[in-house]
Amino acid sequence: MAPVTLPRVAITGIGVVSPFGVGRDHFWQHVRRGCSATRTITEFDPSALGCEVAAPVPRVTIDDAVRVEGRAGDGVGGRPDPRRYSKASLIAVIAAVEAWSDAGLRLNEPGAGVLVGSGAGGIDVAEKQYAEFFTDGLKRITPYAIPVSIVGMISSEISIALELHGISHVISTGCTSSTDAIGYAASLIRSGEADVLLTGGADACVTPGMIFGFSKMRAVSTRFSDRPAEASRPFEKGRDGFVLGEGAWMLVLEREDRARARGARLYATVDGYGSTCDAYHRVQMDPGGEQIVRAMSLAVDRAGLAKEDIGYVNYHGTSTVLNDAVEARCVRQFFGRHADRLPGSSTKSMIGHPQGASGAAGVVTTALALRDGFLPPTINHAHPDPECDVDVIPNRGRELRVGAALCNCLGFGSKNSAIVLGAVAS
């Protein structure tokens, strides 16, 4: 009996709201050039919180969303109420609408749904409402406090805005949230359970409580307040922690044959996904990295590829001392001799760590890199750390076409996820 060949899953639309601002092309231009989005926090006074730098999304409104065609005419459909959005929902909707329009899809698209990832959802609303409750009592608490702040509301707002009646789910697995969402979305499409899915991730965590909490954990950078653009420095000897970032990176996934039949543009294919757990510690990864290696192995095997077929790695690369060293060591362990000629880079060197959206940021970056034959750099790489002995494309991007790439994502709770993307013929 011949083996069953499963259909390939294609990325046909991309939308972005990043610390650089609104738009897929705007994001990619800055990443190609190796620009830093890290700056001094001005949204609140961080001086007593231990960390004063971050990479937040600048002020945006629903008017920044592109237009989408549909049965109700041009524009955002459904019954969106931007006054009730958390920041994460707002940027998620803007990015989702751009991705949907980019894919050439309409409002109320039949057989379409939403499956995205977020670590903290409407944490900004929750923090403000708790502050109101404990300082001013009950009078100023909105009845929308709970529904607006819950993580699951992000997919609901996207579904409402695009009038999509398929599944509307949010995966929340910490930093791996959006990687897991993309992996699950691809599986649902591959199995025929969904025709089209809007996937990706959104997080907006630059809040006083989050900055203070990560500072207490000694997880974020504190030594670069006078030169914030240099604070995120993955794999570099002088790194001292990650930079908290924000953003929404959304993708449209559908079967490759369906996409080609309707004349859609293909960015890349999602060919393999693997996820494991160290079962080791709530915030620290297992220094041995056995399950990180296994996640990469599962993704590559499920893509039907050999290790040597991978031409680029988009590293998790947070800029924390232990995590970067362990990840680099795991890549060497998994790829063996191939690691000597395997380039990779950390998008977080430019945009900080957008928590549950970080995996989607890496997948979008990698899809655009495969499309253009250009591998983005890891910036702020002045002094290589001998404990991170891999090619991280230091400081300047590299013109190079590759056929397949691996995107790593590692998170609190000992979670490890990886996705393999494939290039498509032009």
N, C-alpha and C positions, 0 to 999 in steps of 0.2 A: 504494500500500500504506500503510495507516494505521500511524503510529508505535506502537511497543510502549509501553504505560504500565506502569511498574514499580510494585509495591505499596509503600505507605508503611510505614515502620518506626516502631513506637511504643515509648516507654519506659513500662513497666507496673509497675515496681518499683524502689525506691530504698533503699539501705542505706548508713549512714555511721558510721565511727569517725573522729572528728576531734580536734584539740587541745582542743576543748571537752568531749569525752567521747563516749559511745556514743549513737547514735540520729540518725535523719534529722531528726526534729522539733526535737530539742535543738540540732543544728547550725544549722538554718534560723532558729530563734528568735534565736540569738546573731548570726547574719549580718544579719538584718533590723534588729537594734538597733545594729549597728556596733560590736560588742565586739571587743577585741583578745585573742588567745590567746597572745601573746608574753610570755615570762617569763624570769627568770634561770635558767640551767641549774643543776639540783641533782642530776641523775643521776650526775654525775662532776664533778671539779674542773676548771673551764674556764680558770682564771686565767692559765695559761701558754700558752693556745692561740690567743690573739688575739681571740677572740669569746666573749662570755659570755651571750648571749641566744639563744633559740630558741623554737619552738612545737611541743614534742613532744606526743604522745598520752599522757595520764596512764595510770596503771596500770590495766589491764583484764585480765579472765580470760575463759575460754570460757563461764563461767556467765553472762556478760553477754549472750550470744547469745539471741535470741528462739527460740521453738519452731516447728518446721516439721512439718506432717503428712506421713505417708508410710506405706509398707507395714509398716514396723517399729514403727509407733506414733509418738507425739509425740516430738520431740527431734531433735538432730543425728544424722544417719544414718552409714552407712559405718563405717570404722574409724579415726576421727580420733584422734590422739595428741598432745594439746596440750603434753605435756612436751617434745615434739620440735619444736615450732613456733619459727621465728624470730618476732620481733615483727611483721614485715611479714605473715607468714602468719597469725598470730593475728588481727590486726585485719582482714585480708582476709576470713577465714572469718566473723568476727562480722558484718561489713558485708554479705557475700554472703548469709548466712542471713536477715538482716533484709530485704534486697531480694527474696529468693525468697519469703519469707512475705508481704511486702507485695504481691507480684504474684498471690498466691493460688495458688501452685504447690506441688507436693508433692515429697518425696524420690523419686528414681528417675524423674523426669519423662521420658517418651519423647521422643526427638529433641532433647534439650537438651545443651548443652555450655558450655564456659568459654573465654573469650578476653579476657585482662586485660593490663594494662601495669604494669611496674615498672622503675625505673632501677637499683636496687641490691639488690633481693631481701633475702636474709638477711645483710646486711652486718654486723649486730650480732653474729651468731654467728661469722662469719668473723674479725672483729677480736678477739673474745675468745679464739678458738681459736689464732690466731697468737700472741697475747700469752702464752697458756699454753705454746705450743711453744717460744718463744724464751726464756722465763724459767724454766719448770719442767721442760722436757724433754718426753719422750713419754708419761709415765705418765697425765696427766690429759686427754689428747685423746680425745674421744668418736668412736666409729666413724661417728656420724651427722654429723660436722662438714661433710663435703662435700654430702651430699644436702639437709641442712637449710639450708645457706647459699646454694645456687644459686638463681638468679632463677626458673628454671622450676618450682621446687617450689611456688610460690604457687598456680598454677592446679591443680596436683595435689591440694593440701590442700583446695581448694574442691570439686573433683570428688569427692573421698573423702567430705567432710562432707555433701554433698548427693546422693551416689550418682548422679552424672551420667556417662553413658557416651559422650557425644559428644566433640568435640574438646576438648583441654585444653591451651591454648597461652598463652604469655606473650610479649608484644611488649616488647622492651627497646631503645628508641631514645632514651634519655636523658630529658630533660624532656618530650618529646612522646609518651612511651610510651603513656599511657592514652588520649590523643586518638587516636592511631593505632589502638589496640585497638578503641575504640568505632567508628571509621570502618570498619575491616575487618569488625567484627561486623555492622554494619548492611549492608554489602555482601553478606556471606554469607547473611543472612536475606532480603534483597531478591532475590537470585538463586535462592533456594529450596534452597540447600545446607544450611541449618540452619533448624529451626523456632523454637527459643528459645535465646538465648545470655545467659549471665551475663557482663557485661563491666564495665569500669571500671579502677581502678588502686589500687595500694597501695605505699607506701614508708615506711620507718622508719629515717631516716638520721641522727638526732641521736646521733651516737657521737663519741668523742674523735678518731678518725682523720678523719672527715668534716668536723668543725668545724675541725680543724687544717688540713686540705687546702684548704678553701674560704677560710680565713683567709690562707694563703700566697698564694692567687690574688688576694687583696684583693677578693673577690666578696661577702662578707657584711658586715653592718653591725657597726661597732665603736664608734660614738660615743654609744650610748644605753644603756650598761650600768647607769646610774643611773635610767633610766626606760624599761625594756624594752617596755612597752606601746606606746611611740611609735616603735619602731625601724623597723617596716615602713611606709614612706610613699611608695608608688608615685606617680610624676608630680609629686611635691612638690619644691620647690627645695632643701630640706635633706637629701634622701635620700643615703645613703652605702653602699648595698648591700642585698642581700636578707637575710631572716631564714630560717634553715633550719627547715622544718616537717615534719610527719609526718601520716599519715592514710590511710584507705581509703574510697573513694567507689565504690559498686557500683550497677550498673543492670541491669535485665532488659529485653532487647529482643526484640520479636516483631513479626510482620506486624500492621498495624493491623486488617485484617479478621478475623484470627484472634482478636486480643485482644477486639474488640467482640463477636464471636460467643460468647465465653465469659463476657461480662459484666465484663471487667477494667476497672479504672480506668486512664485514660491521662493521663500527666503532660505529654507533649510528643511530637513526632515528630523523628526524626533524618533530615533531608532532603538534606543535602549534605556532602561531605567533600573536602578538597583538601590535598595535601602536596607540598612542594618542598624543594630543598636549595640554599643559596647557593653551595655548593662553594667556600667562601671561607677558613674558618679553623676550627680545632678548638674554640675557646671564644668567639670574637668573631663577632657577626653582621655581615653586610655593611652598612656605613653607608648605602648607597644603597637597600637594602630592596626591590630589584626582585622577588626571589623570595618575600618576605613578601606583597607585593601580589598576586603570582600565586596564592599559596595561598588567599588570601581570595577572589580572583576565581573560582578553580576550585570552591570550596565553594558560592558563591552561584549560579554558573551551573548546577552539577549539581543544585541545589535547584529549578531552574526559576524563579528569582526575579530581579528587578531590584535594583540596589543600594538604591533608594529603599524597597524592601519591608522592609529590615532596620531594626528599631526599637530595638535594643539591642546593644551589644558587651560581651562579657565579656573584658576585656583580659588578656593574659599578665601585664603589669604587675608586674615582679619587685621594683621599688624600686632597681634599679641605674641609674646615671647614663646610660650610653649606651643600654642596651636600651629604657628607657622612652621616651626621646626619639625613637629610631628607630621604635618601634612607633606612637607617636602620629603621626609624620610619614607613615608608611605608610597609616594609616587615613585621614588627610586626602587623601593622594594617590589612594587607591582610591575613596573615597566622594565626593570633590569637594565641591560645594556642600552636599550632603546631610549632610556631617560637621558643619556648623554647627548642625544640629538633632538630632544623633544622640547620645543619652546612652550612657554606658558606665561600667564600674567594674572594679576589681581586687579579687577575693576575697582575694588574697594580702596585702592590707593588714591583714586580720584574722587569717589562719591561717598566714602565712608562706608559704614556697615548699616544698611537699611533693614536690619533684623529679618523678619519673615519674608520680606520682599527681595532679599539678597540673591536667592537662587534665580529668580526671574530676571534680575538685573544681569546676572552672569549669562543666562541663556540668550537674552536679547543681544547682549554684546557679542556673544559667540556666533549667533545667527548672522549678524551684520558683518562680522569678520569673515565668515565663510562666503558670504555673498560678494564681498569686495576684494577678497584675497589680501586682506590687511590685518595683521595681528597687533592689537593695541599694547601699549607698554604697561609696566609697573613703575610708577613714578616715585620720586623721593628715595631712589635707590643709590645712595652715595657710597656706602661701605657694606659690601656683601657680607652676610653672616655665614661663616663656614659650616654652621649647623643646617643651613638651607642651601645645600649644594645642588641647585637646579637652575636651568635657564629661565629667568623670569622676565625676559625682554626688558632690560633696565632702561628706563627713562625715555626711550624713543621707540615708536612702533616699527613694525617690520613688514615689508611687502612679501607676502608668501601665501600661495594657494595650497590649501590642504583639503583632503577628502572627508575627514571626520575629526571631531573634537569631543573632548570629555569635559563636562562641567561638574565640579565638586561643590558640595555644600555640607557643612558640618554644624551641629547645633547643640545647645544645652540639652541635658537629659541623655547624653551619650548617643545622639542620633547622627547618622551618616547617610547621605543620599548622593547619587550621581546620575547624570543624564548624558547620553551620547547623541550628538547631532551629526547629521550627514549633509554634505554639500549637494546641491542639485545642479544639473546641467542647465546652462543658460539657454 
